[in-house]
Amino acid sequence: MRIVSILLASFSLSALLQADVTRMLPPLDLGVLVPVQTVVTRSGFISSGPSIPSSYTASISKEKGLVSLDAELLEKKMASVLSHRYQAPGLVLARLSREWKPFDVPVDWEFKFQQSIPDELSANAFVRFSISSDGHEFGEWGYPVKCSQMVDVAVAKVPLNRGNLITPDLFSSSAMDALGSGANCVLSDARLNGYQVASNLKPGTVLKWNHLSKVTLVRKGQVVNVFASGKGIFVEMKGQAMEDGVEGSFVRVKNISSNREFQAKVLNENSVKVYF
C-alpha cells in the first residue's frame, strides 16, 4: 500500500508541474509558420531511366546535346548516304513517302544504310536503315522513299540540223531531275567529241543521247595509217578499212602488202591502232 501511495503522489506532482509550465509558455501563432520544401535525391546505386527519353523540352535538349530527329533531318542524311553509295553526280534529294515520328537523339547520331530496293539510285525505292549512337541502336526501319537527282543538262541555244557537229557553244545548261523528266539527258559537262546531231532540234530542246550519233571517222575502202605496238615493238604501215568505224570502235583492216585482215581500234579520221 505504501508503494501505491508513493506512485500516486509522484503522478499528481508531475501533472501539476506540466500544467504550471504550459501556463508559463506564450500561445503559438500557427499563421507565421513556413512550409518546408523537400528535395528527393537519387542514390548512385539506383538504376537511371532510359538513356534517351521519348521526349525532352528544348532547353533540356541543349543541355544534354540532343537534337530532334525529324523527317527533314533524316531525309538530308539519307540523301547524302545514297549519293555517296551510288556515286551520283549533282544534288540528290530524298523524301519519305510515309509519316515519320520524330524523337530525340544525341548530336553524334549515325545513319546506317542496310539495303535499297532496287539497288541503284531510283525515283522510287524502299530503303532499310538503322539509327544508332555510340554503339547504342535505337531501332531499324524500312521506308518507301522518293528520290530526285538534280543535274545540269545541255539545252540547245540555236536550231540544230542533222549532221551538225557538237560544240559547247551551241548549248546552255539547265537544272533538271535526272531520275524524272531529265532521264537520258546529256549533262552539260559531258565530253561530246566525235558526236553529231542525229535529228533536227529546236532551240530550248533538252539534249538527250538518242539525239546524237557518233561521227563516222573511217569509211569502208579508205586507206588508213595502222599503228601496231606491244612488247617493246612499234610498227607503222598502211591498211585498208573493210567497214565503217567511229571513234573508239574496232573495225576490220586489211594489210595492203599481205592481204591479211586484223582488228584495229579507230583513233581518228586517218588512223587505227593494233594491240599485240
C-alpha positions in Angstrom: 0.0 0.0 0.0 2.8 2.3 0.7 4.3 1.8 -2.7 1.0 2.6 -4.4 0.7 5.7 -2.3 4.1 6.9 -3.4 3.3 6.3 -7.1 0.1 8.2 -6.9 1.8 11.1 -5.3 4.5 11.2 -8.0 1.9 11.2 -10.8 0.0 14.0 -9.2 3.2 16.1 -8.8 4.2 15.5 -12.5 0.8 16.6 -13.8 0.9 19.7 -11.6 4.3 20.7 -12.9 3.3 20.2 -16.6 0.2 22.3 -16.1 2.3 25.1 -14.5 4.8 25.0 -17.4 2.1 25.3 -20.1 0.7 28.4 -18.3 4.1 30.0 -18.5 4.6 29.5 -22.3 3.1 32.0 -24.7 0.5 30.7 -27.2 1.8 29.6 -30.7 0.9 31.6 -33.8 0.5 28.9 -36.5 -0.1 31.6 -39.2 3.6 32.6 -39.3 4.9 29.0 -40.0 6.5 28.5 -43.4 6.2 25.1 -45.2 9.4 23.2 -45.5 10.4 22.3 -49.1 11.7 18.8 -49.5 14.1 17.6 -52.2 14.3 14.0 -53.4 17.7 12.8 -54.3 18.7 9.8 -56.3 21.1 7.3 -55.0 24.1 6.4 -57.2 23.2 2.8 -56.8 19.7 3.2 -58.3 19.4 2.4 -62.0 18.7 5.6 -64.0 15.9 5.9 -66.6 16.3 5.2 -70.4 19.4 6.7 -72.0 17.3 8.7 -74.4 13.8 9.6 -73.1 10.9 9.7 -75.6 10.6 13.5 -75.3 12.6 16.4 -73.8 11.9 20.1 -73.7 14.1 22.3 -75.9 16.1 23.6 -73.0 17.0 20.2 -71.7 17.8 19.0 -75.2 20.5 21.7 -75.5 22.0 20.8 -72.1 22.1 17.1 -73.0 23.4 17.6 -76.5 20.3 16.2 -78.1 18.7 17.0 -81.4 15.2 16.2 -82.7 15.5 13.6 -85.5 12.6 14.8 -87.6 11.8 13.9 -91.2 13.7 16.8 -92.7 17.0 15.9 -90.9 16.6 12.2 -91.7 15.9 12.9 -95.4 19.1 15.1 -95.7 21.2 12.4 -94.1 19.6 9.7 -96.3 20.2 11.7 -99.5 23.8 12.2 -98.6 24.4 8.5 -98.0 22.6 7.4 -101.2 24.6 10.0 -103.2 27.8 8.6 -101.9 26.9 5.0 -102.2 25.8 5.2 -105.9 28.4 7.9 -106.8 25.6 10.1 -108.2 26.6 13.5 -109.8 24.6 16.6 -109.0 22.4 17.1 -106.0 20.5 14.1 -104.6 17.2 14.7 -102.7 15.2 12.1 -100.7 11.7 12.4 -99.4 10.0 9.8 -97.1 6.6 8.6 -98.5 5.3 7.8 -95.0 4.9 9.8 -91.9 8.0 9.8 -89.6 7.6 10.2 -85.9 10.4 12.5 -84.6 12.4 11.6 -81.5 15.4 13.0 -79.7 18.9 11.5 -80.4 22.4 12.6 -79.4 24.1 15.1 -81.8 26.5 12.3 -82.8 23.8 10.0 -84.1 24.6 7.8 -87.1 22.5 6.7 -90.1 23.4 3.1 -91.1 22.3 2.1 -94.6 21.3 -1.5 -94.9 19.5 -2.0 -98.2 17.8 -0.3 -101.1 15.3 -1.9 -103.5 16.2 -1.6 -106.3 20.0 -1.5 -105.6 20.5 1.8 -107.5 19.5 5.4 -107.3 15.9 5.3 -108.4 13.0 7.7 -108.4 11.1 5.3 -106.1 12.9 3.0 -103.7 12.4 1.1 -100.5 15.3 1.8 -98.1 16.2 -0.1 -94.9 18.3 1.6 -92.3 19.0 1.9 -88.6 19.8 4.8 -86.2 22.5 4.5 -83.6 24.8 6.5 -81.4 28.0 5.4 -79.6 27.2 1.7 -80.0 23.6 2.1 -78.9 21.0 1.2 -81.6 17.6 3.0 -81.4 15.9 0.8 -84.0 15.6 -0.4 -87.6 13.2 1.0 -90.2 12.1 0.3 -93.7 10.6 3.2 -95.6 9.4 4.0 -99.2 11.5 6.9 -100.5 11.1 9.2 -103.4 14.4 10.4 -104.8 15.5 13.2 -107.2 18.9 13.9 -108.8 19.2 17.5 -109.8 21.9 17.9 -112.6 22.8 20.5 -115.2 21.9 19.3 -118.6 22.6 20.6 -122.1 19.9 22.7 -123.8 20.1 23.8 -127.5 20.5 27.6 -127.9 20.1 27.6 -131.7 18.4 25.4 -134.3 20.5 22.3 -135.0 20.3 20.2 -138.1 21.0 16.6 -138.6 24.7 16.1 -139.2 25.9 19.2 -137.3 28.9 18.5 -135.2 28.5 19.1 -131.4 30.4 22.1 -130.0 30.0 23.5 -126.4 28.9 27.0 -127.7 25.7 25.5 -129.2 24.3 24.7 -125.7 23.4 26.3 -122.4 22.8 24.5 -119.2 19.6 24.0 -117.1 19.0 22.1 -113.9 16.7 19.0 -114.2 15.8 15.8 -112.4 17.9 13.0 -113.9 15.5 10.5 -112.4 12.4 12.1 -113.8 12.0 14.3 -116.8 15.8 14.6 -117.2 16.3 10.9 -117.7 18.7 10.0 -120.6 19.7 13.7 -120.8 23.2 14.7 -121.7 25.0 16.5 -118.9 26.2 20.0 -119.7 29.8 19.0 -119.0 29.7 15.7 -121.0 32.6 15.0 -123.4 31.0 15.1 -126.9 34.0 15.0 -129.2 33.2 12.8 -132.2 29.4 13.2 -131.9 26.9 14.8 -134.3 23.2 15.7 -134.2 21.1 12.7 -135.4 17.9 14.7 -135.8 16.8 18.3 -136.2 16.5 20.1 -132.9 14.7 23.4 -132.0 16.1 26.0 -129.6 15.3 25.1 -126.0 15.3 21.4 -126.7 17.0 19.4 -123.9 19.7 17.3 -125.4 19.3 13.5 -125.0 21.6 10.7 -126.0 19.2 9.5 -128.6 19.5 12.9 -130.3 23.2 12.1 -131.0 25.2 9.7 -133.1 28.9 9.3 -133.4 30.7 10.7 -136.4 32.0 8.1 -138.9 35.7 8.7 -138.9 36.8 5.7 -141.0 34.8 4.5 -144.0 34.9 1.2 -145.9 37.6 1.1 -148.5 39.5 4.0 -147.0 43.3 3.7 -146.7 44.4 4.4 -143.2 47.6 4.6 -141.1 48.0 1.5 -139.0 50.0 1.7 -135.8 51.0 -1.5 -134.1 52.7 -1.7 -130.7 53.4 -4.2 -127.9 56.2 -6.0 -126.1 58.5 -3.1 -126.9 57.9 -3.2 -130.6 56.3 -0.3 -132.6 55.3 -0.7 -136.3 53.7 1.7 -138.7 52.1 0.6 -142.0 49.3 1.2 -144.4 46.0 -0.7 -144.3 42.5 -0.6 -145.9 39.4 -0.3 -143.8 36.9 -3.1 -144.6 34.0 -1.4 -142.8 32.9 2.0 -141.4 34.0 2.9 -137.9 33.5 5.6 -135.3 36.0 6.9 -132.6 36.9 4.1 -130.2 35.3 1.3 -132.2 37.1 -1.7 -133.6 37.0 -2.4 -137.4 38.4 -5.0 -139.8 41.5 -3.7 -141.6 43.4 -5.4 -144.4 47.2 -5.2 -144.7 47.7 -3.9 -148.2 51.0 -5.8 -148.7 49.9 -9.2 -147.4 46.1 -9.0 -147.7 46.0 -10.3 -144.1 43.0 -8.9 -142.1 43.0 -8.0 -138.4 41.0 -5.9 -135.9 42.1 -2.4 -135.2 40.8 0.4 -132.9 39.8 3.7 -134.6 41.8 6.6 -133.3 40.8 9.4 -135.7 39.9 10.1 -139.3 43.0 8.6 -140.8 44.5 6.3 -138.1 43.8 3.0 -136.4 45.8 1.0 -133.8 46.6 -2.7 -133.4 47.5 -4.2 -130.0 49.6 -7.3 -129.7 
